[in-house]
Amino acid sequence: MSAASRAPQRSNRAVHSPDRALRAPRARRRATLAAGAAAAALLVSACGSGGTSGGGGNTNFVTGSDGISTVPRGERAAAPDLSGKTLEGEQLDVADYKGKVVVLNVWGSWCNPCRAEAKYFAKVAEEYADQDVQFVGINTRDGSTTAALAFEKDFGIPYPSLYDPTGKLMLRFEKGTLNPQAVPSTLVLDRDGKIAARALAQLDDERLLKMLKPVVAEK
């Protein structure tokens, strides 16, 4: 018998390990967790430290020394789809407010600057309620609605907030636009649903009105 005939014959058939079947679901779970982490990382928690405008490309916006960024009327980008359930579990779509000026405030009950500015937002929202101005909150990174609802009650918030615990709504804003990049962030949408102004830091009523009044005055 030759040496070749005595050699053990190897099968071309792939060897399947029972662990391999378990690896695929685990890999998918890791990918899902990584995607969630990326979303959280993109939404920077400035909590009063502000932020910088930017995003690459032709941004078309100018940031003043007060940290408020604005865009000329003819160069504004449309806000993305911002719809979902509110903290109260009701359906809300910001697009339904087209024709009004919309103030979007990104906040969390865990964020001290958000708590500091809440009374000013409640005050201005009530003052401008009869001037075709609609305030909408976007609550983020609150693990449940309990603390967020208590926040609204404590500060007398008279307007609804979309519940966005993982920041998915924030990721819908296009790069290079006046996108929210911090908590808190405030955006003002004109009557056509386009982003007219943005601030990435805590606001008082004076700075909030500085953002809001010019857009309300547009006809």
N, C-alpha and C positions, 0 to 999 in steps of 0.2 A: 504494500500500500504506500502510495507516495505521500510526501509531507503535505501536499496540497489537499489530498483526500482526508488526511487525519485532522486537519484544521477544523475547529468548530465553525459551523455555518451560522453566519449572522443574518438575522431577519431584517428585511428592508422596511418592515412595518414599524411605524412610530410607536414608541413606548409612552403610554399615557399615565401620568401620575395623578392620583386622586386629588392632590393638592392643586393641580392646574385648574380644575373646574371651579375651585374656590377663589382663585386669584382674580378672575375676571370681574365678579361682583364687587370684590374689595377694591379693585382698581377704579371701577366706576364710582364707588362711594368716595374714594379719595379725590377723584376729578370733580365731583359735585361739591365737596367741601372746599376744594381749592378755588372753584369759581365763586363760591360765597365769600371766601376770604378776599378775593380780588375785588369784589364789589365793595366790601367794607373798606378796603385800602384806598379805593378811588374816592370815597367820601371821607375826606379828612376831617377829623374832629378838631377844629380850631378853637372852639369854645372861647371866643373873645379875642383870640390872637390875630384875627383877620385872615387875609390871604392875598394872593396876587392874581391879577388878571393875566390872561394868556391863553394858550391852547394851540399856538402854531398857526401858520397860514395867515390869510387876510382876516383878521379878527373884527375890524371896523369899529372897535369901541375904544373909548378913551377913559382912563381912570384918573379922577381928580385927586387932589391932595387930601380930601376927606375920605378917600377909599371907595367912593361911589363911582361905578362905571356906567357910562351911558353910550347909546348908539343913535346916530341920526335917524330920523324917521324913515327915510328911503333905503336904509341899509340894514334893517333889523332882520333877524332870523326868527322863524316861527317856533313857538314852543312845541315840544313833542307831545305825544299822547300822554296825558296825565289823568288817568282814570283808575277807579278801583273802589274798594270799600272804605268808608269813613270809620272813625273810632267807634261810632254808634252802630256800625254794621250796615249802613245804607250805601247805595251805589251813588257815586259822584263822578262827573266828567267835567273837567275844567273847560273844555271846548264849549259846553253849554252856556258859558258866560260870555261868549263872543258878543261884542257890542258894548261890553262894560270894560272898565279898567280893572285888572285883577292884580292883587298883591299876594304873592306866594311867599310863605315864611316856612323855612325848614327848621324844625326844632325837635328837641327831645326833653323829656321830663327830668333826665339825669344831668342836663347841661345848665350850669349856673348862669352863664350869660343869657340863655333862653329865658330863664326865670326872671332875670333882671329887666329884660325888654318886654316881657309879656304884657304888663300893664299899659305900656304905650301903644301896643298893637290893638289891645281891646278898646282903648280910648279913641284912637283914630278910626278904627273900623266903625264904631258907632257914629262918630261925627260925619263920616262920609257915606253912610249907608243910603242916604237919599240923593246921592250925586253919581249914581251909576258906577259905584266902586264896590267890588266884591273881594273880600279877603278869604284866602284858603290856606290852611296850614298843611304841611307835610310832616307828619310825625315819623321819626326814624330812630332805629336802634333801641326802641323800647320792646322788651321781650314779651310784654302783654299790654293790653289796652288799659289795665287797671290804673297804673300810675299816670298814664297820659290823660285819662278822663278826670282823675283827681286834680291834675295840673290845670286843666281847662276850668274846672269848677272853682279852684282856689283863686284864679286870676280873672274870672268872669269873661272868658273868651266867648264872644257871641257868634263865631263863624265856625264852619266845619273844618275838620282836618282829615286828609287821607292817611290811612295807616300803612306805612311803608317800612317795616322793621329791618329789612335787609338792604335798603337803599336801591332797589331795582328801578324805581322811578327816576332817580338821579342819573342812572346810566343811560337813560333815553335821550339826554341832552347831547347834541352833537359837539364834538371837539372843536374848539375855536369860537364857540358862541359864548354868550354870557351864561355859562352853566354854573349851578351851585357846587361849590367845592369845599364847603365847610359847614359846620353846625355851630351857630346859626348862619343861615344865608337868607337873603331876601331878594326877590325878583319882582319887578313891576312889568306886567304885560299890557300893551296898548289895546285899543278896542278891536284890533284885527287879530289879536292873539299872538302878537310878536313881542319879543323880549326887548324892552326899552331901557331898563336900568337894573343894576345889581349891586348889592353890598354883601361882603363876606365877613361881617363882624356884627357885634351887638349894636342895636340902634336905640336911640331915644326918640321922642315924638318929633323933635326938630329935624333930625336927619332923615327920619322916615318921610316926613312931609316934603323935604327937599327932593326926595326921589319921586314922590307921588304927584305933587302939584303940577309940574310941567306936563306930565302925561295926561292928567285930567283936563288941562287947558287946551289940549289938542282937539281940533274940530275936523 
